[in-house]
Amino acid sequence: MRLALKMATGAGKTTVMAMLIAWQTINAVRRPNSKKFTRGFLIVTPGLTIRDRLRVLYPNDPDSYYQSREIVPSDMLGDLERAKIVITNYHAFKLRERMELSKGGRSLLQGRGEALNTLETEGQMLQRIMPDLMGMKNILALNDEAHHCYREKPPDDEDEKLKGDDKKEAEKNNEAARLWITGLEIVKRKLGLTQVIDLSATPFFLSGSGYAEGTMFPWTMSDFSLMDAIECGIVKLPRVPVAENIPGNEIPMFRNLWEHISKDMPKKGRGKAKTLDPLSIPVRLQTALEALYGHYEKTYILWEKEGIQVPPCFIVVCNNTSTSKLVYDYISGFERENEDGSTTLENGRLALFRNFDEYGNQIPRPRTLLIDSEQLESGEALDKNFREMASDEIARFRREIIERTGDRRQAEKISDQELLREAMNTVGKLGRLGGSIRCVVSVSMLTEGWDANTVTHVLGVRAFGTQLLCEQVIGRALRRQSYDLNEDEKFNVEYADVLGIPFDFTAKPVVSPPQPPRPTIHVKAVRPERDSLEIQFPRVAGYRVELPEERLTATFNDDSILELTPDLVGPSITQNQGIIGEGVDLNLIHTGDLRRSTLLFHITQRLLYTKWRDPGEEPKLHLFGQLKRISRQWLDDCLICKGGTFPAQLMYQELADMACEWSTTITLPLQRQLHFPIV
């Protein structure tokens, strides 16, 4: 029998699993002849992050839920020790090679006979995954995030035909679902399963499954939705943009940010996009970061005043590893490589998230964490001094490994990847590796299973095709920070502010409309009939700008004026509102604190390095003073800020370049022409 429990994120799926295990185990121990109960449990998860988090279901874990949440009376804890619990990720069901053979070696051994079968058998796979359950017949399987586990329906001719990235994602989902359900079928056939219980906030069929996307599993027996959880007050109240100061938009720009910036974002992974400049991310993305960060800064100060010993957490969910690295570098700072091989520090644009101090030294305890598959493999995430600075927390991590596994050797050999994963899993927990983390930037590792309760702000920098994905990402911010009751014996309201995720409180699963095929037009050269019409362009090696020695002066006109408006920089005022409760305005007022001299220096430096520099040559630093004077004159006379914008928005590289264009196309009354472009 298979049953599904639909439970909103933050409603306590892990606690329910602990209660199921406790109820089954204690009854099985006290009624050993009954076949209704079991002491054997197989818990299957979609990834390592969730697998590591569910270790609290082991009775001997230091943070065991049975003790910390008083699932059973203390006199029954001894009975719980007799439970046999295996927690694994579904990837372990894949049959592995018993011996490593090269292609040539395999051909040599095979000869002209039948193909060699070097894969482990189903029995060997079960022995590898769940040796403690091999002697048991009645096993209870618990699927966490079970919307990944189903048997897809054979496609019909009338089914929706997916293309491009949608098709690849559907194939990936189906492959994962096939492996997961096949593994459970092997366990049932070899050992015996009494029941399979699914737990998920979104137990729906995914795109490409053969069922209408968003269709609820027919074996779902209970439905505790996100709206139910919000109304009960057991989760935070998400606030999304409902209004802005740009007229004419049906939906606020920051409600679906990706729609407005997607064409300017990288399409490839980090390995193929190393030359991208973090300071050149789209202006609207920079404005969204500034607006949400401004409110985070207020929240951070408020938490400090209240004596909360861990910081609130700001998370950014990106579309690929290239985008995540750009956003991470923009937020936390990075080393820019110069032409001569030296490096120059570009410190993070959001002060509370910087990983470098004011002297350019890397902070041993990072404030911003980048989590994705490439970062876990690169080994670049942690500073070399991290192990020394976090020695107490690492020692605690080692003790926990010994308590859980009894393997002292494993505890002594902790890789940087394990430390990074542990830092991510302990964000918001005092005295742990992730206790000081303020910002987490990720790709797909924050869509499910990551359950920090200090998340207060979420920014989506990716496409959100379904409400299922929206709910999964917003769910990372919905766990309450405090469950203490107020004077009225109720929870105080807690908010999570969200930008870039088009979440709809009232959305219901709907069938995705099919996309009509686009007409294809082939463009090709007509040869040799039209060879005579070929146009050849000269190859320009470069331009050189010759600067005179005379004093630079400038006269500005109407064409020199630059108006900063919400249409150009993005909404400067965004009203976030939940379905109930208090709203909040996200604005750019905090950027007005930027010192004018800092802005003037930045504009002049950008002007000097981009417009007054010969190709391949060093910048003419002797012109800095004169260009600074002209830049100050331009800021005083030609910069107009409207609609809640501030001069500080010129710190955005794209807008700074725009200002430099105005400054170099003006008329300059000199004794001779200011510059002579030479081809």
N, C-alpha and C positions, 0 to 999 in steps of 0.2 A: 504494500500500500504506500502511496506517495501523497503527502499532504504539504501544502504551502501556507506559510504565515506571512501576510503582507504587513510589515511594520515600518513605520516612518523612521528615517535616520534620526538617531538620538533617542528613540523610544525604548531602547534596551534589548536589542536582539541577543547580545552576548549574555545578558542576565537571564533571558528566557532559555538559552541553551544550557546555562549552568543549572537552572531549575529542572529542566528535562533530564539532565544527567543525574542530578541528585535524586530525583523521584524514582527513576528507573533503578539506579544502583542500590539504594537503601531497600527498596522492595525486593530486588533480586537477592540481596544478601539475607534478608529475613524470611523470604519465601523461596528457598533454593530449588524447589521442585516445580515452581510455576514457570510456564513457557511464555507468560505475558510480559515478563521483565527480563532485562539483560544487564550485564556488567561490561559489555564490550561496545565501544563507541568509535566510529570512524567519522572524523570531521574533515570535510573537504573545502578548500578555499581557492579563490581565483589567483592568488599570488603570494609571494613571500611576505609582503607587508602585513597582510591580514593574518597569515599563518603565525607570524611572530607576535602579533597583538593578541591572538587567542590563547597564548600560553597561560593566561589567567584561568583557563578551564582545567589545568592540571591541579589536583588537590595539594600537591607539594610545592607549588609555585609560591615565591615570596609574596606576590600580590594576588593570591588565589581569591576568586570571587566568593567561594563558599564561606570563607572566614570574613573577608572585608565587608561583604554585603549581607552576612548572616543568613545565608540561604537555608542552612539547617542548624539546629541546636548544636552546641559544642560537643555533646555526648555522642552525636552521630557522625562526627568528622572521621572517626576511626573506620566506620563502615565505608565511607567514601574512598578511603585509601585502597580499597579492593577493586575499584573501577579500573578497567584497562582502556586508556584513551589514546588514540592516535590522531594527530593533527597533521595534515599534509596538503600540499597544493596539487591541483589536478594534473599538472605537468608530470608528476611522478608516475602516472598511469601509463606513460609512453614506454613501450618495450625498448630496452637499451641493448647495445652491443655487448656480447660477452667477451669478445676479443677485438682488439684494434688491428685492422688489416688495411694495408695500402691497396690501391687499385691493382697494381701489378702483382702483389702478393696474393690477393684474392683470385686473380685470373690463373696464377700458377697452381694454387691448391685446387681450384675447381676443375681445371683441365677442360675436357669435353663433356664432363658429366653434368648433372643437375646443379642448379644454382645453390651455392652454400647458404645455409641458414645459420647465421651467427647471432641472431637475436635471442634474448632470454625468453623463457616460456612464461605463460601467464602465472603459473605457480611460483616461479622464481621472482617475478615482479611483485607478487603479493608478499613473499617472504622478505623481500627488500624493504617494502613500504611499511608493513604491519606485522612484524614477527610476533608481537605480543598478542595478536588476535587470531593467530593461525589455529589454535586449539579450540576456538569458540565456534558455535553454530548460529546463535542468534545475535546478530550485530545490528545496532541502530546507527544509521547514517544521517548526519546532519550536514546539509549544504548551506554554507554561508555565501551570500550574494548569489543566490541560486538562479538568477535570470541568465546565467551563462550555461546552464545545464538543461539541455532538452534534445530530443531527437527531431531533426528538421524534416519537414514534409517534402516529398518529391515535388519538384517544380512543375507547374502546369504551363501550357502555352499562353494562357491568359494572364499569368502572373506578371507583376511589374518587373521590367528588365532594368537592372541597375548597371551603371557605367562608371568608369573612372575610379575615383577614391571611394565612392559608395560601394562599388562592387568589391574592391579589395577589402574594405572593412567587413562587409558581409561574409566574404569567404573566410576571413580570419575568425570571425565570431562563430561560424558554422564548424570550422575545424576544432576550435576550442570546445564547443558544445559536444561535438562528436566524441572527442577524446574523453571528456568528463563522463558522459552517460555510458560510454563503452566500459570505462573503468569500473563503474558501479555495477554494471551487468556482469562483469567478470567476478567481482566480489560476491554477488548474489549466487552465481553459478557454482563457484568453488567453495565458498564458506557458508553463505546463507544470510540474507538480510531480512529482518523482521519488518522493518519500516524505513522509509526515507522521508525526512522532514526538511523542507526547504524554508529558508528564512531570507527575505529580501525586502527592501523598500520599494522595489520596482519589479515584481515577478511577471514581466511581460515578455512576449516573444520579440526578438530583435529583427532588424531589417535583414531580409534574405533568408529567413528561417522557413519560408513557404507559407507562413501565416501572416495575416495582416499585422504590420508593425504596430506594437502597442497593445496587442490583444493579451488579456490577462490569462495566466495559466488556468486551465479548467479545473485543476485540482486544488485551487486556492480555497481555503476554508474560513479565513478571517481577513478583514481589511481594516487596518488602522492607518489611515492616510496621513499625509503631512498636515492637511487642514485640521484633522482631529488632534494631532499632536500640538499644533499651534494654539488651538482653542483650549486645550487642557493646560497650556502653559508649561509643558515639560521640555520644550525646545525653545531656542531663540526665535525671535520674530524677524524674518528677513525683510529688509527695506530695499526696494528697487526704484529706479528713476520713474517718476510720474509726470514731471514737468521740467521745463528748462527755459532759458531766456533767448531761444532762437525761434522766431515765429515760423509757422508753416509746416513744421514737422509733425506728422501724425503720431509717431512714436519718438520719444526722446532719444537723441543720438547715442547717449551712453547706456541706453537700455540694450541696444544691440550694436556694440562698438565695432565688431568685426566687419559688419556690412560697410562701414565707412573707411576702414583702413586696410582691408584685405589685399587690395591691389598693390599696396606699397610694402607688404611684408614678404619675407623670404619664403619660398616654396619648398626648399630642400632642407635636409638635415645638416647638422653642424659641420660634419666632415667635408661638405661640398660648398660651404659658405663662410670660409674663414676670413674673407677680406671685408666683410660688412662692418660698418662703423656703428657702434652702439649709440653714439650721439646723434645719428641721423634717423632714428626711428620716427614714425609719423607724428606730426604736431598734435593731432587729436589724441593719440595714445599718450604723449607726454602730458597733455592737459588732464586726461583722465587719471593718470598716475598722481599728478599734483593735487587734483581735487580730492581724491580719496585719501591721499597721504595727509593732506591738511586736517581732515577729520580724525585720522588715526593719531596724529600728533596730540590733539586734544584728549583723545581717549587714553593715550599713553600717560599724559600728565595726570589725568584723573585717577588712573589706577595707582600711580605712585603716591598721590595724596591719600588714597584709601588704604595704603599699606599692603597692597597686593604685591607679593614678592617675585612674581614672574610677569614678563611683559605681555601685552596683547599681541596677537599674531595676524599678519597681513599675508594673504596668499595670492599668487598669480598663476593662472592655469593657461598654458600656451598651446599652440597647435603643433609645433615640432621643436626639435632640439636646437635648431638654428635660432628661432625666435626666443626660446627660453634663455639661451646664452646672451643674446642681445639685451633683453630686458634685465637679466641678472647683472650684466656689466654696467648698464645704465644706472641701476639702483645702487649697487654696492661698490662700484669702482673697478678699474682695470688698468693694466700696464700697456701703453701704446708703444709699439716698436717703431723706432725711427729708422731713417734710411741708412744711417751709419751702424745700425745694429744695437744701439743703446735703447733704453726704454724710458718713457715719461709717464708718470702717474696721472690718470684722469680719475679724480675721486668721485665717489657716488653722488648723484644729484639729489638723493633723499637722505638727509643728514642722519636720521636715526637708524638707517639701514646700512650705513657704510661699514665695510670690512677693513678699511684703512684709517689710521688715526691722522691727525692734522700734520704729522711729520712724514707721512707716507709709509709708515710701518704697518704691516699687516697685523690685524688684531687676532691673537691666538684663538679666542673664543668667537667664532663668526656670528655676526648678527643676522646675516642673510644666507640662506642655504639654497643651493641649486641641486635639485633632485631629478635625475632622469637616467635612462639606461647608460648613456655615454658618460655621464659624470661618475656613475658608480664604477665604471670600468677604467676611467682615466687616472684615478688616484690623485687628482689635482684639487679636490674639494677641501681638504683639511691642511691647515698650515703645519709646517714641520714642528712648531712648538706646541701644537694642540695636545699631544699626548702628555707633555710635561704640565701644561696649565690645567688640564682636566684629569690629573692623575687620580684624584679622589673618586670622581665619577666613574672612571675606567675600572678602578679597583672594585667598586660596587657592582659594575657590570660583570666582572669576572666572578665575584661571589655568587651572583644570581645564576650564571651559567653552571657553576659547580652544584648549586642547590637543585637546579632543574634536571641536569644530566648526570651529575656525579663524575664528569670527565674533566679532570684538572688540566690535562694536556690541551684540550680544546679551549679552555679558558685562558691559557697562557699565550696562545697563538691567535690573536685577534687581528684581522686584516682591517685596512682603512675602509673597505667597503662595508664591513660589519659595523664599524664605528659610525659611519655615515648613516647607515640604515637605523642604527640604534638612536642616533641623534634625532632623526626624523620621527621615530616612533615615540620619543619622549619629549617632544615639543610641549612647553607649558607645564612641565613637571619639575618642581623645585628639587635641586640637588642632583639632577640627572643630566646626561650629556646634552640634551636639547633644551634645557631650562632657560638658556639665554637667547634663544632664537626669536627674532622679531619678524622675519619675513621669509617665506618659502616660495621659490619659483620652481614650477614643475611643468611636465607635459601631460602625461596620462596617469601618473602615479597618485594623483589627488582626486580621482573621480570616484573612488570607493575604498573603504577599508582604512582610511587614515582618519583617526578620531581624536584629534587634539580639541580640548574644550575651551581654549583661549582664543580661537579665531574670531575676529571681530570685523574684518574687511576682506572682501573677495573681488578680484578683478579677472574677468574672462578675456583672454586674447586669443580666441579661436572661434570657429564656427560651431553653433549649437543647432543641429538639425532637428532634434526632437526634444520634447519636454522631459522625457526620461533622462537624457543627459543633463539637462538644466537642473533637474532635481538632485541628480547624483552629485554634481559639483557644489551646488548651494548647500547640500547636506553636510559638506565638510565643515561648515561654519555654524551648524545648528545645535551642537551640544552645549548645554548650559555650563557656564563657569561656576555657578553656585546653586546648590539646591537647598539653601537655608530658607526657612519660612520667615515672613515678616510678621508685624504685629497682628495682621488680619489672618494669620495662618495660611497665607498664600505665597507663591513665588513672586519675587520682584521681576518685572519685565526686563529681558535682555534682548539686545538688537544685534543683527548682523547686517552691515551695509554692503550692498552688492552693486557693481557696475559691470557692464559688458555681457550679462547673461540674461537673455530674453525670457525670464521665468514668468509663467502665468499662474496665479493662484487658483484659478478656476478651470484650468485646462483639463480635458479628458482625452484618453487615448483615441486617436483618429487614424483613419487609413491615409497614408501618404499619397497625394495625387501623382499619377504617372507623369513623367517628363516626356514630352514629344521629342522625337529625334530632330537634331538640327541639320539643315541642308549642308552638304559638303561641297565646297567649290575648290577645284584643283587649279592651282596657279603654276604655270610652267613656261619655260622659254621656248619660243617657236624658232627652231633652227633647222636648216640654215637659211630659211626663207627671209628672216628678218635680221640677219647678222649685220646688215648695213645700218640698221637703226640703233646699234649698241651705243650706249653712252658711257664714256670712261671718265672717272673723276681723278684728279691729281691726289697723290698721297701727301698729306700735310704732316710734316715731321713734328711741328710744334709752333708755339708763338713765343715771342720774347717782347717784354715791355721795357722800354727804356725810360728811365725817370730822369728828369732834369735836376739841376742843383738849386734852382730857384726856390723861393719860399712858396709853399703850397697854400692856396686860398680857394675858397669855394663860394659860389652863389647858388642858392637853392630856389627852385620854382615849384609850381603846383605839382609837377610830376615827381618831385622828391618826397612828397608826403606819403607816409605809411600809416594806415589806420588799422589798429588791432581791434578786431570785433569778434564776437562769438562765432560768426560764420567762418572766420579764418582760423581761429585757434581751437574751436570747439566750445561747448557750453561752459560759461564761466560760473553759472549758478545751476545746479541740478538738485531738484527736490526728490529725496528718497522717502518712500512711504510704504509701510506694510499694509496688509489688509485691514488691520486694526492697530491701535496704539499711536504713539507720537511719531511725527515725521522729523526730518532733519534736512537742512540745506548744505550741500557740498559746494564750496566756493573756492576762490583763489585769493582770498583776502590775505592769507598768511604770506603770500609771495610779495606783498607790498613792503615787507620788512627788509627786502634785499637792499643793501647799500648801493647808492647810485654810482659810487666810484668802482664798485665791483662790476656792475653792468657795463660801465664805460670801458673798463679795462678789457672785458670779454669781447665787446663789439670791435674795439680797436685791434685787438689781437687777431680776431677772425678776419678782419679787413686786411691786415698786413699779411697774414699767412695764405689767404686765398686769392686776393686781387692785386696785391703789390709784390708779387714774388715771381721771378723768372723760373721757367721749368728747369728742374734739376739743380737750382741754386738755393743758397741760404736766404732767408728773408732779410730784407733791408731794414735792420733794426734802427738805423739812424733816422728813419722816417716815422718812428713810433710816436714821438712827441707831436709832430705836426698832424698826423692822422688822428691822434687823440683829441686835439683841439677841434678839428673838423667834425669828428664824431660827436663831441659835446655840443657843438653848434647844431648838428642835425637832430640830436635828441631833444634839445630845447625848442627848436622851431618846427620840426617836421614830423615828430612822432605824436600820434593822437590815439588815446586809449578810450574805447567806448564799451558800454555793456558789461561793466564789471571786470574788464581786463586790466592788466598792469604791465608797466615796462619790463618787469622780470620775465615776461614770456619771451623776450628777445634772447634769453639764455638758451631757449630751444635752438638747436643748430640750424634747422630749416628756416626759422624766422630770422635768425642772425644772418644767414646767407641772403635772405631777402632784403634785409636792411643794408647789407654790403652792396647789393646790386643797385639800390637807390643811391648809395654814396659814390659809386663809380660811374654812373651815367649822367651825373649832373654836369652843368657847364662850369668850367673853371677858368676865370680870366687871368691867365699867366702871361709872362713876357713871351713865352712860346708855348706850343701845344704841350699839354701835360704828359701824354703818352703816345708812342708811335708803335702800334702793333706791326710786327714784322713776321711775314710768313717764311 
